Amino acid sequence: MTDYTHLPICNDALKVKRGKVSDLRQSMLESDIRALELQGFIKNAISNDGLTWSLTKRGEEVRDYFLSKRSRFAKVADWTLRNIFRMNIVI
């Protein structure tokens, strides 16, 4: 199984789903934060506490997808497509 924990969307700092940008910068690179913004996974806002961020619905779905365990059915279906039908599909 592929390990996706190196992706910025899988960073442990995003587990809380919202917070201050300054706290996020302590655990992530500025370029990773910017990439998440451009991909629509997080959004920024200005509040009384300062610059804040929150995980979008799309960001939550993508994060859950990468961090979830695949079912046996999905593994068998992928094996069947790859080895029997010789279809190598990359999303």
C-alpha positions, 0 to 999 in steps of 0.5 A: 500500500502506498504511504501518502503521509508525506503529502501536505494535505496529510500533515498532522497540523491539519487534523484540527481543521482550523486555527491560526496561520502562525500556528500552521507555519510552525509545522508546515513550509510556506510553500506547502501552505500556499499550495494547499490554498491554491488547490482549494484545500484550505481557505484564509480569513481575517478575524480578531485573533489575526489571520486564520485558516480552515480546511474546506469540505474538499480538503476534508474529503481529500485528507480522509481519502488519503488517510483511510484504509482501503477495503478488501473489495477495492484492493481486489478490484484494483488487482483485477483491473491491473493484472487481468484486464491490464488496465493501469489507471492513475488518477 
